[in-house]
Amino acid sequence: MFKVGEKVVYPAHGVGEIEAVRSQAISGTEKKFYMLRILDTDMKIMVPVDNAMAVGLRKIIDKTTVTRVYRILREKKKAPIDQQTWNRRYREYTEKIKTGSVIEIAAVLRDLFLLKGDKELSFGERKVLDTARNLLVKELSIARSHTEEKIMEELSHIFTQ
């Protein structure tokens, strides 16, 4: 499904590049693995080829999805988050990020920026905000063939309007 050199997204870790496809014997059974290098951290991950979809490995988003992500980021709706405690919000946001869905990550980023305008974010929420922003910026920069700095400027503009 994926080719060597292709950029893919691994949930909660971000964009990586398929460096190789290797066979390895595990418990006497020959299995194929994608050898993935996460771009931000240089972390190496082995993902079983026949389990890639189950773990959420996916292609970089297309132009249509990019448009949808920007639409979500621009929504200024007030989420009913003020009634929840910060640790419950933190758990919900973390779960959404772990899905690897760019749509969920965009919603988390938007919600946290909206919440940040109303009150001080907890340490955990600030970490989730940074994680969501980093994951989104990296994927959007590749999907749109722009620098990460340009994407950061666009996000900054969206959230300061």
Chimera marker file (.cmm) of the C-alpha trace (Angstrom):
<marker_set name="trace">
<marker id="1" x="0.000" y="0.000" z="0.000" r="1" g="1" b="0" radius="0.5"/>
<marker id="2" x="2.755" y="2.495" z="0.910" r="1" g="1" b="0" radius="0.5"/>
<marker id="3" x="5.983" y="2.901" z="-1.008" r="1" g="1" b="0" radius="0.5"/>
<marker id="4" x="9.513" y="3.577" z="0.205" r="1" g="1" b="0" radius="0.5"/>
<marker id="5" x="10.055" y="7.353" z="0.348" r="1" g="1" b="0" radius="0.5"/>
<marker id="6" x="6.344" y="8.094" z="0.814" r="1" g="1" b="0" radius="0.5"/>
<marker id="7" x="5.314" y="10.432" z="3.607" r="1" g="1" b="0" radius="0.5"/>
<marker id="8" x="2.569" y="9.071" z="5.867" r="1" g="1" b="0" radius="0.5"/>
<marker id="9" x="0.905" y="9.997" z="9.160" r="1" g="1" b="0" radius="0.5"/>
<marker id="10" x="1.243" y="7.797" z="12.244" r="1" g="1" b="0" radius="0.5"/>
<marker id="11" x="-1.367" y="8.695" z="14.913" r="1" g="1" b="0" radius="0.5"/>
<marker id="12" x="-0.152" y="10.865" z="17.804" r="1" g="1" b="0" radius="0.5"/>
<marker id="13" x="3.413" y="10.901" z="16.396" r="1" g="1" b="0" radius="0.5"/>
<marker id="14" x="2.818" y="12.844" z="13.208" r="1" g="1" b="0" radius="0.5"/>
<marker id="15" x="4.324" y="12.737" z="9.767" r="1" g="1" b="0" radius="0.5"/>
<marker id="16" x="6.861" y="10.075" z="8.985" r="1" g="1" b="0" radius="0.5"/>
<marker id="17" x="8.608" y="8.697" z="5.950" r="1" g="1" b="0" radius="0.5"/>
<marker id="18" x="8.623" y="5.068" z="4.879" r="1" g="1" b="0" radius="0.5"/>
<marker id="19" x="12.345" y="4.263" z="4.752" r="1" g="1" b="0" radius="0.5"/>
<marker id="20" x="12.070" y="0.581" z="3.916" r="1" g="1" b="0" radius="0.5"/>
<marker id="21" x="9.829" y="-2.458" z="3.828" r="1" g="1" b="0" radius="0.5"/>
<marker id="22" x="11.518" y="-5.368" z="5.575" r="1" g="1" b="0" radius="0.5"/>
<marker id="23" x="10.653" y="-8.957" z="6.315" r="1" g="1" b="0" radius="0.5"/>
<marker id="24" x="11.340" y="-10.304" z="9.759" r="1" g="1" b="0" radius="0.5"/>
<marker id="25" x="10.650" y="-13.641" z="11.389" r="1" g="1" b="0" radius="0.5"/>
<marker id="26" x="8.470" y="-13.291" z="14.461" r="1" g="1" b="0" radius="0.5"/>
<marker id="27" x="7.598" y="-16.476" z="16.372" r="1" g="1" b="0" radius="0.5"/>
<marker id="28" x="8.591" y="-18.506" z="13.344" r="1" g="1" b="0" radius="0.5"/>
<marker id="29" x="6.322" y="-16.546" z="10.991" r="1" g="1" b="0" radius="0.5"/>
<marker id="30" x="7.694" y="-14.250" z="8.313" r="1" g="1" b="0" radius="0.5"/>
<marker id="31" x="6.098" y="-10.777" z="8.560" r="1" g="1" b="0" radius="0.5"/>
<marker id="32" x="6.597" y="-7.614" z="6.513" r="1" g="1" b="0" radius="0.5"/>
<marker id="33" x="7.124" y="-4.302" z="8.267" r="1" g="1" b="0" radius="0.5"/>
<marker id="34" x="7.161" y="-0.675" z="7.189" r="1" g="1" b="0" radius="0.5"/>
<marker id="35" x="10.261" y="0.951" z="8.619" r="1" g="1" b="0" radius="0.5"/>
<marker id="36" x="8.970" y="4.417" z="9.451" r="1" g="1" b="0" radius="0.5"/>
<marker id="37" x="11.000" y="7.453" z="10.571" r="1" g="1" b="0" radius="0.5"/>
<marker id="38" x="9.013" y="10.215" z="12.281" r="1" g="1" b="0" radius="0.5"/>
<marker id="39" x="10.214" y="13.526" z="10.813" r="1" g="1" b="0" radius="0.5"/>
<marker id="40" x="9.956" y="15.695" z="13.940" r="1" g="1" b="0" radius="0.5"/>
<marker id="41" x="11.634" y="13.357" z="16.412" r="1" g="1" b="0" radius="0.5"/>
<marker id="42" x="13.673" y="11.051" z="14.148" r="1" g="1" b="0" radius="0.5"/>
<marker id="43" x="12.018" y="8.170" z="15.999" r="1" g="1" b="0" radius="0.5"/>
<marker id="44" x="12.055" y="4.847" z="14.131" r="1" g="1" b="0" radius="0.5"/>
<marker id="45" x="8.896" y="2.728" z="14.203" r="1" g="1" b="0" radius="0.5"/>
<marker id="46" x="8.229" y="-0.713" z="12.764" r="1" g="1" b="0" radius="0.5"/>
<marker id="47" x="4.639" y="-1.070" z="11.587" r="1" g="1" b="0" radius="0.5"/>
<marker id="48" x="3.395" y="-4.480" z="10.425" r="1" g="1" b="0" radius="0.5"/>
<marker id="49" x="2.231" y="-4.111" z="6.801" r="1" g="1" b="0" radius="0.5"/>
<marker id="50" x="-0.902" y="-6.199" z="7.396" r="1" g="1" b="0" radius="0.5"/>
<marker id="51" x="-1.729" y="-4.152" z="10.507" r="1" g="1" b="0" radius="0.5"/>
<marker id="52" x="-1.003" y="-0.670" z="9.108" r="1" g="1" b="0" radius="0.5"/>
<marker id="53" x="-4.643" y="0.340" z="8.691" r="1" g="1" b="0" radius="0.5"/>
<marker id="54" x="-5.583" y="-0.965" z="12.144" r="1" g="1" b="0" radius="0.5"/>
<marker id="55" x="-2.959" y="1.206" z="13.838" r="1" g="1" b="0" radius="0.5"/>
<marker id="56" x="-4.132" y="4.216" z="11.830" r="1" g="1" b="0" radius="0.5"/>
<marker id="57" x="-1.222" y="4.658" z="9.414" r="1" g="1" b="0" radius="0.5"/>
<marker id="58" x="-2.537" y="6.859" z="6.600" r="1" g="1" b="0" radius="0.5"/>
<marker id="59" x="-1.550" y="9.006" z="3.647" r="1" g="1" b="0" radius="0.5"/>
<marker id="60" x="-1.028" y="12.767" z="3.919" r="1" g="1" b="0" radius="0.5"/>
<marker id="61" x="-4.331" y="14.618" z="3.489" r="1" g="1" b="0" radius="0.5"/>
<marker id="62" x="-5.481" y="15.795" z="0.059" r="1" g="1" b="0" radius="0.5"/>
<marker id="63" x="-6.506" y="19.324" z="-1.028" r="1" g="1" b="0" radius="0.5"/>
<marker id="64" x="-10.198" y="18.707" z="-0.236" r="1" g="1" b="0" radius="0.5"/>
<marker id="65" x="-9.366" y="17.702" z="3.327" r="1" g="1" b="0" radius="0.5"/>
<marker id="66" x="-7.037" y="20.713" z="3.667" r="1" g="1" b="0" radius="0.5"/>
<marker id="67" x="-10.002" y="22.954" z="2.831" r="1" g="1" b="0" radius="0.5"/>
<marker id="68" x="-12.139" y="21.129" z="5.413" r="1" g="1" b="0" radius="0.5"/>
<marker id="69" x="-9.425" y="21.546" z="8.070" r="1" g="1" b="0" radius="0.5"/>
<marker id="70" x="-9.247" y="25.301" z="7.475" r="1" g="1" b="0" radius="0.5"/>
<marker id="71" x="-13.048" y="25.528" z="7.635" r="1" g="1" b="0" radius="0.5"/>
<marker id="72" x="-13.003" y="23.787" z="11.033" r="1" g="1" b="0" radius="0.5"/>
<marker id="73" x="-10.223" y="26.053" z="12.302" r="1" g="1" b="0" radius="0.5"/>
<marker id="74" x="-12.207" y="29.160" z="11.306" r="1" g="1" b="0" radius="0.5"/>
<marker id="75" x="-15.395" y="28.076" z="13.124" r="1" g="1" b="0" radius="0.5"/>
<marker id="76" x="-15.901" y="30.339" z="16.084" r="1" g="1" b="0" radius="0.5"/>
<marker id="77" x="-18.607" y="28.341" z="17.814" r="1" g="1" b="0" radius="0.5"/>
<marker id="78" x="-18.452" y="28.170" z="21.543" r="1" g="1" b="0" radius="0.5"/>
<marker id="79" x="-18.003" y="24.568" z="22.553" r="1" g="1" b="0" radius="0.5"/>
<marker id="80" x="-19.721" y="23.520" z="25.783" r="1" g="1" b="0" radius="0.5"/>
<marker id="81" x="-16.345" y="22.977" z="27.409" r="1" g="1" b="0" radius="0.5"/>
<marker id="82" x="-16.462" y="25.524" z="30.191" r="1" g="1" b="0" radius="0.5"/>
<marker id="83" x="-18.583" y="23.194" z="32.337" r="1" g="1" b="0" radius="0.5"/>
<marker id="84" x="-15.964" y="20.440" z="32.333" r="1" g="1" b="0" radius="0.5"/>
<marker id="85" x="-12.929" y="20.229" z="34.553" r="1" g="1" b="0" radius="0.5"/>
<marker id="86" x="-9.575" y="20.778" z="32.853" r="1" g="1" b="0" radius="0.5"/>
<marker id="87" x="-8.483" y="17.155" z="33.378" r="1" g="1" b="0" radius="0.5"/>
<marker id="88" x="-11.612" y="15.798" z="31.700" r="1" g="1" b="0" radius="0.5"/>
<marker id="89" x="-11.046" y="18.136" z="28.731" r="1" g="1" b="0" radius="0.5"/>
<marker id="90" x="-7.397" y="17.077" z="28.686" r="1" g="1" b="0" radius="0.5"/>
<marker id="91" x="-8.362" y="13.382" z="28.491" r="1" g="1" b="0" radius="0.5"/>
<marker id="92" x="-10.906" y="14.033" z="25.725" r="1" g="1" b="0" radius="0.5"/>
<marker id="93" x="-8.442" y="16.089" z="23.686" r="1" g="1" b="0" radius="0.5"/>
<marker id="94" x="-5.692" y="13.502" z="24.140" r="1" g="1" b="0" radius="0.5"/>
<marker id="95" x="-8.027" y="10.740" z="22.931" r="1" g="1" b="0" radius="0.5"/>
<marker id="96" x="-8.940" y="12.789" z="19.853" r="1" g="1" b="0" radius="0.5"/>
<marker id="97" x="-5.278" y="13.367" z="19.030" r="1" g="1" b="0" radius="0.5"/>
<marker id="98" x="-4.525" y="9.651" z="19.408" r="1" g="1" b="0" radius="0.5"/>
<marker id="99" x="-7.067" y="8.856" z="16.681" r="1" g="1" b="0" radius="0.5"/>
<marker id="100" x="-4.718" y="10.448" z="14.156" r="1" g="1" b="0" radius="0.5"/>
<marker id="101" x="-7.681" y="12.108" z="12.426" r="1" g="1" b="0" radius="0.5"/>
<marker id="102" x="-6.620" y="15.480" z="11.079" r="1" g="1" b="0" radius="0.5"/>
<marker id="103" x="-10.238" y="16.652" z="11.464" r="1" g="1" b="0" radius="0.5"/>
<marker id="104" x="-10.242" y="15.762" z="15.189" r="1" g="1" b="0" radius="0.5"/>
<marker id="105" x="-6.839" y="17.394" z="15.680" r="1" g="1" b="0" radius="0.5"/>
<marker id="106" x="-8.055" y="20.590" z="13.975" r="1" g="1" b="0" radius="0.5"/>
<marker id="107" x="-11.128" y="20.633" z="16.249" r="1" g="1" b="0" radius="0.5"/>
<marker id="108" x="-8.924" y="20.212" z="19.340" r="1" g="1" b="0" radius="0.5"/>
<marker id="109" x="-6.668" y="23.057" z="18.223" r="1" g="1" b="0" radius="0.5"/>
<marker id="110" x="-9.636" y="25.336" z="17.524" r="1" g="1" b="0" radius="0.5"/>
<marker id="111" x="-11.357" y="24.503" z="20.838" r="1" g="1" b="0" radius="0.5"/>
<marker id="112" x="-8.209" y="25.108" z="22.855" r="1" g="1" b="0" radius="0.5"/>
<marker id="113" x="-7.544" y="28.436" z="21.129" r="1" g="1" b="0" radius="0.5"/>
<marker id="114" x="-11.135" y="29.498" z="21.832" r="1" g="1" b="0" radius="0.5"/>
<marker id="115" x="-10.809" y="28.391" z="25.452" r="1" g="1" b="0" radius="0.5"/>
<marker id="116" x="-7.470" y="30.194" z="25.740" r="1" g="1" b="0" radius="0.5"/>
<marker id="117" x="-9.245" y="33.422" z="24.829" r="1" g="1" b="0" radius="0.5"/>
<marker id="118" x="-11.612" y="32.940" z="27.779" r="1" g="1" b="0" radius="0.5"/>
<marker id="119" x="-9.282" y="31.717" z="30.502" r="1" g="1" b="0" radius="0.5"/>
<marker id="120" x="-5.828" y="30.451" z="31.335" r="1" g="1" b="0" radius="0.5"/>
<marker id="121" x="-5.124" y="26.942" z="30.035" r="1" g="1" b="0" radius="0.5"/>
<marker id="122" x="-3.796" y="24.305" z="32.415" r="1" g="1" b="0" radius="0.5"/>
<marker id="123" x="-0.292" y="22.955" z="31.871" r="1" g="1" b="0" radius="0.5"/>
<marker id="124" x="-1.752" y="19.783" z="30.344" r="1" g="1" b="0" radius="0.5"/>
<marker id="125" x="-4.010" y="21.752" z="28.009" r="1" g="1" b="0" radius="0.5"/>
<marker id="126" x="-1.063" y="23.886" z="26.863" r="1" g="1" b="0" radius="0.5"/>
<marker id="127" x="0.876" y="20.683" z="26.077" r="1" g="1" b="0" radius="0.5"/>
<marker id="128" x="-2.080" y="19.310" z="24.107" r="1" g="1" b="0" radius="0.5"/>
<marker id="129" x="-2.383" y="22.643" z="22.264" r="1" g="1" b="0" radius="0.5"/>
<marker id="130" x="1.309" y="22.473" z="21.293" r="1" g="1" b="0" radius="0.5"/>
<marker id="131" x="1.001" y="18.833" z="20.226" r="1" g="1" b="0" radius="0.5"/>
<marker id="132" x="-2.103" y="19.500" z="18.111" r="1" g="1" b="0" radius="0.5"/>
<marker id="133" x="-0.489" y="22.555" z="16.520" r="1" g="1" b="0" radius="0.5"/>
<marker id="134" x="2.744" y="20.696" z="15.714" r="1" g="1" b="0" radius="0.5"/>
<marker id="135" x="0.934" y="17.705" z="14.218" r="1" g="1" b="0" radius="0.5"/>
<marker id="136" x="-1.323" y="19.925" z="12.124" r="1" g="1" b="0" radius="0.5"/>
<marker id="137" x="1.398" y="22.319" z="10.961" r="1" g="1" b="0" radius="0.5"/>
<marker id="138" x="3.674" y="19.510" z="9.776" r="1" g="1" b="0" radius="0.5"/>
<marker id="139" x="0.924" y="17.751" z="7.808" r="1" g="1" b="0" radius="0.5"/>
<marker id="140" x="-0.535" y="20.956" z="6.338" r="1" g="1" b="0" radius="0.5"/>
<marker id="141" x="2.924" y="22.134" z="5.250" r="1" g="1" b="0" radius="0.5"/>
<marker id="142" x="3.490" y="18.894" z="3.333" r="1" g="1" b="0" radius="0.5"/>
<marker id="143" x="-0.058" y="18.727" z="1.951" r="1" g="1" b="0" radius="0.5"/>
<marker id="144" x="0.091" y="22.336" z="0.723" r="1" g="1" b="0" radius="0.5"/>
<marker id="145" x="3.802" y="22.372" z="-0.208" r="1" g="1" b="0" radius="0.5"/>
<marker id="146" x="4.403" y="25.384" z="2.041" r="1" g="1" b="0" radius="0.5"/>
<marker id="147" x="6.936" y="25.975" z="4.779" r="1" g="1" b="0" radius="0.5"/>
<marker id="148" x="5.933" y="25.278" z="8.357" r="1" g="1" b="0" radius="0.5"/>
<marker id="149" x="6.527" y="28.968" z="9.090" r="1" g="1" b="0" radius="0.5"/>
<marker id="150" x="3.930" y="29.953" z="6.464" r="1" g="1" b="0" radius="0.5"/>
<marker id="151" x="1.378" y="27.542" z="7.966" r="1" g="1" b="0" radius="0.5"/>
<marker id="152" x="2.113" y="28.917" z="11.467" r="1" g="1" b="0" radius="0.5"/>
<marker id="153" x="1.478" y="32.452" z="10.150" r="1" g="1" b="0" radius="0.5"/>
<marker id="154" x="-1.844" y="31.350" z="8.644" r="1" g="1" b="0" radius="0.5"/>
<marker id="155" x="-2.915" y="29.689" z="11.917" r="1" g="1" b="0" radius="0.5"/>
<marker id="156" x="-1.838" y="32.741" z="13.884" r="1" g="1" b="0" radius="0.5"/>
<marker id="157" x="-3.913" y="34.933" z="11.560" r="1" g="1" b="0" radius="0.5"/>
<marker id="158" x="-6.973" y="32.652" z="11.896" r="1" g="1" b="0" radius="0.5"/>
<marker id="159" x="-6.830" y="32.667" z="15.700" r="1" g="1" b="0" radius="0.5"/>
<marker id="160" x="-6.205" y="36.409" z="16.128" r="1" g="1" b="0" radius="0.5"/>
<marker id="161" x="-9.178" y="37.549" z="14.053" r="1" g="1" b="0" radius="0.5"/>
<link id1="1" id2="2" r="1" g="1" b="0" radius="0.2"/>
<link id1="2" id2="3" r="1" g="1" b="0" radius="0.2"/>
<link id1="3" id2="4" r="1" g="1" b="0" radius="0.2"/>
<link id1="4" id2="5" r="1" g="1" b="0" radius="0.2"/>
<link id1="5" id2="6" r="1" g="1" b="0" radius="0.2"/>
<link id1="6" id2="7" r="1" g="1" b="0" radius="0.2"/>
<link id1="7" id2="8" r="1" g="1" b="0" radius="0.2"/>
<link id1="8" id2="9" r="1" g="1" b="0" radius="0.2"/>
<link id1="9" id2="10" r="1" g="1" b="0" radius="0.2"/>
<link id1="10" id2="11" r="1" g="1" b="0" radius="0.2"/>
<link id1="11" id2="12" r="1" g="1" b="0" radius="0.2"/>
<link id1="12" id2="13" r="1" g="1" b="0" radius="0.2"/>
<link id1="13" id2="14" r="1" g="1" b="0" radius="0.2"/>
<link id1="14" id2="15" r="1" g="1" b="0" radius="0.2"/>
<link id1="15" id2="16" r="1" g="1" b="0" radius="0.2"/>
<link id1="16" id2="17" r="1" g="1" b="0" radius="0.2"/>
<link id1="17" id2="18" r="1" g="1" b="0" radius="0.2"/>
<link id1="18" id2="19" r="1" g="1" b="0" radius="0.2"/>
<link id1="19" id2="20" r="1" g="1" b="0" radius="0.2"/>
<link id1="20" id2="21" r="1" g="1" b="0" radius="0.2"/>
<link id1="21" id2="22" r="1" g="1" b="0" radius="0.2"/>
<link id1="22" id2="23" r="1" g="1" b="0" radius="0.2"/>
<link id1="23" id2="24" r="1" g="1" b="0" radius="0.2"/>
<link id1="24" id2="25" r="1" g="1" b="0" radius="0.2"/>
<link id1="25" id2="26" r="1" g="1" b="0" radius="0.2"/>
<link id1="26" id2="27" r="1" g="1" b="0" radius="0.2"/>
<link id1="27" id2="28" r="1" g="1" b="0" radius="0.2"/>
<link id1="28" id2="29" r="1" g="1" b="0" radius="0.2"/>
<link id1="29" id2="30" r="1" g="1" b="0" radius="0.2"/>
<link id1="30" id2="31" r="1" g="1" b="0" radius="0.2"/>
<link id1="31" id2="32" r="1" g="1" b="0" radius="0.2"/>
<link id1="32" id2="33" r="1" g="1" b="0" radius="0.2"/>
<link id1="33" id2="34" r="1" g="1" b="0" radius="0.2"/>
<link id1="34" id2="35" r="1" g="1" b="0" radius="0.2"/>
<link id1="35" id2="36" r="1" g="1" b="0" radius="0.2"/>
<link id1="36" id2="37" r="1" g="1" b="0" radius="0.2"/>
<link id1="37" id2="38" r="1" g="1" b="0" radius="0.2"/>
<link id1="38" id2="39" r="1" g="1" b="0" radius="0.2"/>
<link id1="39" id2="40" r="1" g="1" b="0" radius="0.2"/>
<link id1="40" id2="41" r="1" g="1" b="0" radius="0.2"/>
<link id1="41" id2="42" r="1" g="1" b="0" radius="0.2"/>
<link id1="42" id2="43" r="1" g="1" b="0" radius="0.2"/>
<link id1="43" id2="44" r="1" g="1" b="0" radius="0.2"/>
<link id1="44" id2="45" r="1" g="1" b="0" radius="0.2"/>
<link id1="45" id2="46" r="1" g="1" b="0" radius="0.2"/>
<link id1="46" id2="47" r="1" g="1" b="0" radius="0.2"/>
<link id1="47" id2="48" r="1" g="1" b="0" radius="0.2"/>
<link id1="48" id2="49" r="1" g="1" b="0" radius="0.2"/>
<link id1="49" id2="50" r="1" g="1" b="0" radius="0.2"/>
<link id1="50" id2="51" r="1" g="1" b="0" radius="0.2"/>
<link id1="51" id2="52" r="1" g="1" b="0" radius="0.2"/>
<link id1="52" id2="53" r="1" g="1" b="0" radius="0.2"/>
<link id1="53" id2="54" r="1" g="1" b="0" radius="0.2"/>
<link id1="54" id2="55" r="1" g="1" b="0" radius="0.2"/>
<link id1="55" id2="56" r="1" g="1" b="0" radius="0.2"/>
<link id1="56" id2="57" r="1" g="1" b="0" radius="0.2"/>
<link id1="57" id2="58" r="1" g="1" b="0" radius="0.2"/>
<link id1="58" id2="59" r="1" g="1" b="0" radius="0.2"/>
<link id1="59" id2="60" r="1" g="1" b="0" radius="0.2"/>
<link id1="60" id2="61" r="1" g="1" b="0" radius="0.2"/>
<link id1="61" id2="62" r="1" g="1" b="0" radius="0.2"/>
<link id1="62" id2="63" r="1" g="1" b="0" radius="0.2"/>
<link id1="63" id2="64" r="1" g="1" b="0" radius="0.2"/>
<link id1="64" id2="65" r="1" g="1" b="0" radius="0.2"/>
<link id1="65" id2="66" r="1" g="1" b="0" radius="0.2"/>
<link id1="66" id2="67" r="1" g="1" b="0" radius="0.2"/>
<link id1="67" id2="68" r="1" g="1" b="0" radius="0.2"/>
<link id1="68" id2="69" r="1" g="1" b="0" radius="0.2"/>
<link id1="69" id2="70" r="1" g="1" b="0" radius="0.2"/>
<link id1="70" id2="71" r="1" g="1" b="0" radius="0.2"/>
<link id1="71" id2="72" r="1" g="1" b="0" radius="0.2"/>
<link id1="72" id2="73" r="1" g="1" b="0" radius="0.2"/>
<link id1="73" id2="74" r="1" g="1" b="0" radius="0.2"/>
<link id1="74" id2="75" r="1" g="1" b="0" radius="0.2"/>
<link id1="75" id2="76" r="1" g="1" b="0" radius="0.2"/>
<link id1="76" id2="77" r="1" g="1" b="0" radius="0.2"/>
<link id1="77" id2="78" r="1" g="1" b="0" radius="0.2"/>
<link id1="78" id2="79" r="1" g="1" b="0" radius="0.2"/>
<link id1="79" id2="80" r="1" g="1" b="0" radius="0.2"/>
<link id1="80" id2="81" r="1" g="1" b="0" radius="0.2"/>
<link id1="81" id2="82" r="1" g="1" b="0" radius="0.2"/>
<link id1="82" id2="83" r="1" g="1" b="0" radius="0.2"/>
<link id1="83" id2="84" r="1" g="1" b="0" radius="0.2"/>
<link id1="84" id2="85" r="1" g="1" b="0" radius="0.2"/>
<link id1="85" id2="86" r="1" g="1" b="0" radius="0.2"/>
<link id1="86" id2="87" r="1" g="1" b="0" radius="0.2"/>
<link id1="87" id2="88" r="1" g="1" b="0" radius="0.2"/>
<link id1="88" id2="89" r="1" g="1" b="0" radius="0.2"/>
<link id1="89" id2="90" r="1" g="1" b="0" radius="0.2"/>
<link id1="90" id2="91" r="1" g="1" b="0" radius="0.2"/>
<link id1="91" id2="92" r="1" g="1" b="0" radius="0.2"/>
<link id1="92" id2="93" r="1" g="1" b="0" radius="0.2"/>
<link id1="93" id2="94" r="1" g="1" b="0" radius="0.2"/>
<link id1="94" id2="95" r="1" g="1" b="0" radius="0.2"/>
<link id1="95" id2="96" r="1" g="1" b="0" radius="0.2"/>
<link id1="96" id2="97" r="1" g="1" b="0" radius="0.2"/>
<link id1="97" id2="98" r="1" g="1" b="0" radius="0.2"/>
<link id1="98" id2="99" r="1" g="1" b="0" radius="0.2"/>
<link id1="99" id2="100" r="1" g="1" b="0" radius="0.2"/>
<link id1="100" id2="101" r="1" g="1" b="0" radius="0.2"/>
<link id1="101" id2="102" r="1" g="1" b="0" radius="0.2"/>
<link id1="102" id2="103" r="1" g="1" b="0" radius="0.2"/>
<link id1="103" id2="104" r="1" g="1" b="0" radius="0.2"/>
<link id1="104" id2="105" r="1" g="1" b="0" radius="0.2"/>
<link id1="105" id2="106" r="1" g="1" b="0" radius="0.2"/>
<link id1="106" id2="107" r="1" g="1" b="0" radius="0.2"/>
<link id1="107" id2="108" r="1" g="1" b="0" radius="0.2"/>
<link id1="108" id2="109" r="1" g="1" b="0" radius="0.2"/>
<link id1="109" id2="110" r="1" g="1" b="0" radius="0.2"/>
<link id1="110" id2="111" r="1" g="1" b="0" radius="0.2"/>
<link id1="111" id2="112" r="1" g="1" b="0" radius="0.2"/>
<link id1="112" id2="113" r="1" g="1" b="0" radius="0.2"/>
<link id1="113" id2="114" r="1" g="1" b="0" radius="0.2"/>
<link id1="114" id2="115" r="1" g="1" b="0" radius="0.2"/>
<link id1="115" id2="116" r="1" g="1" b="0" radius="0.2"/>
<link id1="116" id2="117" r="1" g="1" b="0" radius="0.2"/>
<link id1="117" id2="118" r="1" g="1" b="0" radius="0.2"/>
<link id1="118" id2="119" r="1" g="1" b="0" radius="0.2"/>
<link id1="119" id2="120" r="1" g="1" b="0" radius="0.2"/>
<link id1="120" id2="121" r="1" g="1" b="0" radius="0.2"/>
<link id1="121" id2="122" r="1" g="1" b="0" radius="0.2"/>
<link id1="122" id2="123" r="1" g="1" b="0" radius="0.2"/>
<link id1="123" id2="124" r="1" g="1" b="0" radius="0.2"/>
<link id1="124" id2="125" r="1" g="1" b="0" radius="0.2"/>
<link id1="125" id2="126" r="1" g="1" b="0" radius="0.2"/>
<link id1="126" id2="127" r="1" g="1" b="0" radius="0.2"/>
<link id1="127" id2="128" r="1" g="1" b="0" radius="0.2"/>
<link id1="128" id2="129" r="1" g="1" b="0" radius="0.2"/>
<link id1="129" id2="130" r="1" g="1" b="0" radius="0.2"/>
<link id1="130" id2="131" r="1" g="1" b="0" radius="0.2"/>
<link id1="131" id2="132" r="1" g="1" b="0" radius="0.2"/>
<link id1="132" id2="133" r="1" g="1" b="0" radius="0.2"/>
<link id1="133" id2="134" r="1" g="1" b="0" radius="0.2"/>
<link id1="134" id2="135" r="1" g="1" b="0" radius="0.2"/>
<link id1="135" id2="136" r="1" g="1" b="0" radius="0.2"/>
<link id1="136" id2="137" r="1" g="1" b="0" radius="0.2"/>
<link id1="137" id2="138" r="1" g="1" b="0" radius="0.2"/>
<link id1="138" id2="139" r="1" g="1" b="0" radius="0.2"/>
<link id1="139" id2="140" r="1" g="1" b="0" radius="0.2"/>
<link id1="140" id2="141" r="1" g="1" b="0" radius="0.2"/>
<link id1="141" id2="142" r="1" g="1" b="0" radius="0.2"/>
<link id1="142" id2="143" r="1" g="1" b="0" radius="0.2"/>
<link id1="143" id2="144" r="1" g="1" b="0" radius="0.2"/>
<link id1="144" id2="145" r="1" g="1" b="0" radius="0.2"/>
<link id1="145" id2="146" r="1" g="1" b="0" radius="0.2"/>
<link id1="146" id2="147" r="1" g="1" b="0" radius="0.2"/>
<link id1="147" id2="148" r="1" g="1" b="0" radius="0.2"/>
<link id1="148" id2="149" r="1" g="1" b="0" radius="0.2"/>
<link id1="149" id2="150" r="1" g="1" b="0" radius="0.2"/>
<link id1="150" id2="151" r="1" g="1" b="0" radius="0.2"/>
<link id1="151" id2="152" r="1" g="1" b="0" radius="0.2"/>
<link id1="152" id2="153" r="1" g="1" b="0" radius="0.2"/>
<link id1="153" id2="154" r="1" g="1" b="0" radius="0.2"/>
<link id1="154" id2="155" r="1" g="1" b="0" radius="0.2"/>
<link id1="155" id2="156" r="1" g="1" b="0" radius="0.2"/>
<link id1="156" id2="157" r="1" g="1" b="0" radius="0.2"/>
<link id1="157" id2="158" r="1" g="1" b="0" radius="0.2"/>
<link id1="158" id2="159" r="1" g="1" b="0" radius="0.2"/>
<link id1="159" id2="160" r="1" g="1" b="0" radius="0.2"/>
<link id1="160" id2="161" r="1" g="1" b="0" radius="0.2"/>
</marker_set>
